[in-house]
Amino acid sequence: MQHRQFVVAIVDDDPSVLKGLKRLLHACGFKTEVFDSGEAFLEREKASEPACVVLDIHLGGISGIETRRRLTASGSTIPVIYMTALDTETVRREATASGCAAFLRKPFSGNVLIDSIRNAMSSIETNQNKTAGA
């Protein structure tokens, strides 16, 4: 799989998390865009639609789950990988109901994140191949 062509958006209000995840993903060959809030992500240039979003649930402004709901309402089908330090049954249930490719509890290993992104990218490529063959 050629994941280098895809952009992964990272949304977290912790600058050290943004920096660390950006470094990790770059080391694994991914292009990234970082956003420090759900609002900043939603206001981005639509021409640069990422292939996947790594989205913190507990942000300073609107939550990651609300960000996902707004994406869905706008017609977006971008796969979302949620991450959170506060893993409760309620949060997990809301995240799953809003639609997610993966749910990661902080701290998580880099390999778990990379595998989750690759799985999300594989589903994109599979859907593109089905559409091209239709």
FISE-929474 format. One record per atom (N, C-alpha, C): x, y, z. Coordinates in pm, whole numbers, plus 50000, padded with zeros to 5 digits. Example, Ala and Ser with C-alpha at 12.3 -4.5 7.8 and 13.67 -1.06 7.14 Angstrom:
<nodes>
513194943150780;512304955050780;513204967050780;512854977550708;513674989450714;512905000350787;
</nodes>
This chain:
<nodes>
500844988250000;500005000050000;500885012450000;500535022349921;501305034549913;500655045349997;500855044850128;500205054450216;500805068350208;501925069950140;502565083050131;501695093250056;500805088549972;499945097749896;498825103549983;498545097550096;497455101850182;497945111650288;497055120650327;497335129850437;496535125350558;497195124850672;496535121750798;496445134650878;495235138350917;495035150051003;495095145551148;495765153451229;495855150751373;495215162651444;494245159851532;493555170451604;493675167651754;494405176551822;494585175351968;494935189152021;494465192452140;494765205552197;496035205652281;496755194652284;498015193752356;499165194752254;499925205752257;501005207552159;502025196252159;502315190452276;503305179652279;502775167052212;501475164452222;500885153052153;500935155352002;500565167251959;500625170551816;502035168551761;503005173751832;504405172751788;504865158251782;504555150651887;504985136751892;504335128151785;503035129851766;502345121851664;502785125851524;503005138651502;503485143151371;504845136851340;505745136751437;507065130551418;506935115651389;506105108851466;505905094451447;505385091551307;504355098651266;503755095951135;504705099451022;505465110251036;506445113750933;507515102850924;507945097551038;508945086951037;508425074350968;507125072650966;506515061050901;506065064150758;506415076050709;506145079550571;504825086350542;504085090250644;502805097050623;502985112150616;502195118550533;502085133050534;501045136550641;501255147750709;500315151350816;499925166050808;498775168950865;498335182550894;497895182251040;498275192351117;497915192551258;496975204351288;496075201851380;495075211751421;494955211251573;494865223051636;494805223351782;493385224051837;492385222751749;490995222651796;490105216551688;488925212251731;487955207351635;487505218351542;487365230351595;486955241751514;487975244551404;489275244451439;490315246951339;490275236251230;490045223851268;489965213151169;488765215251077;487615218451133;486405220351052;486505232450960;487325242350997;487475254450916;488595253550813;489255242150803;490375240450710;489895241750566;490845243250476;490535243450333;490005229850293;488825229550236;488205216750197;488955210050083;489745217750008;490505212049896;491565202349946;491975203850072;493005195050127;492375184650220;491375177650169;490655167550248;491605156250286;491805154050416;492675142950459;492005129550434;492815119250427;492285105750406;491855099450538;492355104850649;492085099250781;492295110150885;491555109450996;491705118951105;491975111551235;493045115551303;493325110751438;492845121851529;491775119151604;491005129551671;490865126951821;491375136351900;491205135352045;489745138052079;489215130752173;487815132452211;487625144752299;488525146752395;488365157752491;489235169552450;488615178752376;489305190752329;488795202852407;489525213852401;489155225952474;487865232352426;487595231952297;486365237652242;485335226652224;484865225152100;483925214252075;484685201052088;483995190852131;484625177852154;484955171052021;485775160852029;486065152851911;484825146051857;483965141651947;482725134951904;481825144951831;481715157151882;480925167351813;481575170951679;482885171451675;483595173951549;483225163251447;483225150751490;482855139651401;481405141051354;480525144551445;479105146151408;478945157051301;479685167951316;479615178751218;480185174451082;481245166551086;481795161050961;480745152550889;480125143750965;479105134950908;477945143050852;477515153150926;476405161650881;476725168950752;478015171750730;478425178750607;478635169050491;478425156050517;478555146050411;479925139350404;480805142650496;482155136950495;482135122250539;482945114350473;483105100250509;484545097250553;485275107550594;486655105750639;486685096050757;487525085650750;487645076750866;488245084350985;487705081851103;488155088451225;488705077951321;489895080851372;490495072851479;490465081651603;489655077651699;489555085251824;490675081351918;491105091251997;492055088652106;491565096352228;491755090252344;491315096752467;492105091352587;492255099952685;492855095752812;491765091652911;490515095552883;489395092652972;488465082552906;488805069952921;488055059252857;486975054152953;485755059352934;484625054353012;483675047252916;482775039452971;481795032552888;480935042452809;480565053552873;479745063652806;480505069752688;481755073452709;482565079352602;482745069352489;483055057152523;483265046652422;481975044452341;480845044252408;479555042252342;479255053852246;479485066252292;479255077952206;480195078052086;481445074452109;482425074052001;482035063651896;481645052051942;481255041451850;479995045451772;479045051551841;477805055751776;478055066551671;479055075051693;479345085751597;480115080551476;480635068651488;481365062551377;482865064651391;483595053851407;485045055051416;485705042551360;486885044651304;487675033551250;488415026451362;488725033851470;489415028051585;489215037251705;489385031551825;489255038751950;490495035452032;491365045252055;492625042952125;492645050252258;493055042952360;493175049052493;494615053452513;494785066252550;496125071652579;496605066152712;497845063052726;498835062652619;498695049752537;498985050652411;498955039052323;500285038052252;500595026252203;501875024552134;501785030151993;502915034251942;502975039251806;502515028851706;502845016151733;502445005451641;500925004051633;500245005751745;498785004751745;498195015951660;498725028051673;498235039251592;498515036851444;499715033051411;500085030751270;499215019751210;499015008951284;498144998151235;496715003051213;496215011451303;494855016951290;494745025751166;495755033951142;495765042651024;495835034150897;496695024350897;496815015750778;495515008250750;494845003750855;493554997050836;492525006650777;492505019050826;491585029150772;491915032050626;493205033150595;493635035750457;493285023950366;493415011950417;493065000150337;491605000250300;490755004450394;489325004950363;489035015550258;489785026550259;489625036950157;490005031350020;491165024750015;491625019149887;490675008449836;490135000349926;489174989949886;487924996349827;487425006749892;486235013749842;486515020549708;487715026449692;488065032749565;488145022349454;488695010649486;488795000049385;487414994949346;486514993649443;485134989149413;484434999349324;484625012249356;483995022849277;484565023249135;485875021549123;486515021848991;486075009948906;485804998648971;485394986648900;483914986148869;483164995248928;481684995048910;481275000648776;
</nodes>
